[in-house]
Amino acid sequence: MLSSIRLMNSGRIPLSLYDVGGLSIVLNFIECPINCSECPWESNINRRSARLVPLNIQKIIDLINQYRADIVFLHGAEPYIYVEYSIIKKIKNGAATTIGIKANPLIARGNQSFEALLDLIDVIVFEVVSNRDEIDLQIQLLQHMLGDSCIKSKHVEIMVVVEVHRDLGELITRIINGIKGSSIPINIVLTNGEYSSLDTTMINKLRERYPLIQAPLADIIEFASTLCPVCRSIAIVRRGGVVYRTSIDDLGKCRVCGYKLVSTKVKKPVKLPLDILLV
């Protein structure tokens, strides 16, 4: 069920190394089968508690063109449950845009609707939530999915959604152990939004082992920014999901060490914080 269409900074999805500094049209869905007690996108509510929005293909295409959005992102409840292949194909063809989707391995693994959409999807944000008993299963399924040849051809990021901060260090360590040798960004999302209470020492220790850890939505630059995994310099200065400065050249390489960090062109950042309800 589609509940809203929003214009926002791509970093607020959050995305760390795709469409850096760009804008996204975000389609947010409700009635999530994961049904967490707290959800940053309010996807756990049902249709009786929310306004529903018709999925008007031409309207979405017009909004993409009007705001020159770089990506259409299907967010919230597992969107592939509600969106058909033909709809995404028409949007992609009509606006010549890239398509991103959020997916939790508990539902997406082996899901025919998800697999059917893969050839149209450019970006996948895999979600791992801490307030579920199946944390180990989520990580195990994530490992299997990351090994899929079709998924390997996409831009992939991991989003760790946490309610209780004390769970964070252990959870991220387990994810790092599960994706050894990977260079996939791990983005921290706190359901209560209290990023100022993050443990700086813990984050620094995690980054020593796996530099591509950040909390893009944090108001503290130290947590929100992205480090180059090779030279450990700050490659993307970010706060509150908004990119303010980068140290990345036109080829997506770190200006300090030359490491290829970003596969898409880095545009002049939209420095204004945006999260606008369009429909």
Steps between C-alpha positions, in 0.01 A plus 500: 500500500648833389467767771708790368725633226780726623791701361812465713877500507621155397713490814181501706386163357778438618749440218870566557681422175232531233363824357725691740348843563203430270121496532256210508130448455410260782189282487420387854288191563320380813374168644850358527506123565800543734270703730764651731380674816676818383569598140685811375269505194176413684464198275360293784163677496199355319267654244242592764756730665641672194406688188550299183630641174413360157803370312463726197779419255475821296492713815821337624669552163393865498642553851831339405532729199378808685753470785774336290528219753791263449331193645157362585525308825239248616508522878323398818310172502653237272397688181537211257194344664288789374665610174476306176777461245301683233461808721874533569581441134265780391648739758855417400428534130290814543751695707834340409578476870668250729297287739587411859325272746515411869487131588526292816656157436234331715238583237704560184699176498327266255214745445385474138379861485838628619692278260277604210585867556876452518574567135337845537664587833825698516537545877413267788507602865488186712351558842601317818285585802614448857161459665438160345579158642627394157815716490726205421258384232488849345881507478517145365242574231678826419824308442324268255338789314826694468648197328231506230651597165205723412524691827877535461434712190302756705612775731438356847497662842404361840276686742516398866186611683549507876272581793742452790850643462662227707408251226682696231863399541428129522253509211736683263787271598286200404415660166866580430589138576228390259616714206876451527700656220214723394499876439128550554404811699333430835259777598376533857140613559373556855124475538498770770723735300727568801832481318673726753498207744706278267824380656786671314755246621285210379445655156873570463587141594250365248641731233854379572385160385246610238532869399177518296278538807301819545174636639402724205199654677698608807534872573861439606737520202742249654232228496322596178803541272656223289866403516713371216560133588864517381650825634229560767466866406153656498372449146145631550410765757140444598255603770133414539503309170625807312837503320691825547836419348683212333860405441417290195600582142290476182596135460371412847851467647622620837701818443750397769590144400325438166282212622185450289229576754191594299371344178260782408593855414520728803293808428510836670329419833153629580593647839145589602338237729196371311218270601191633323165324478397518134199267499 
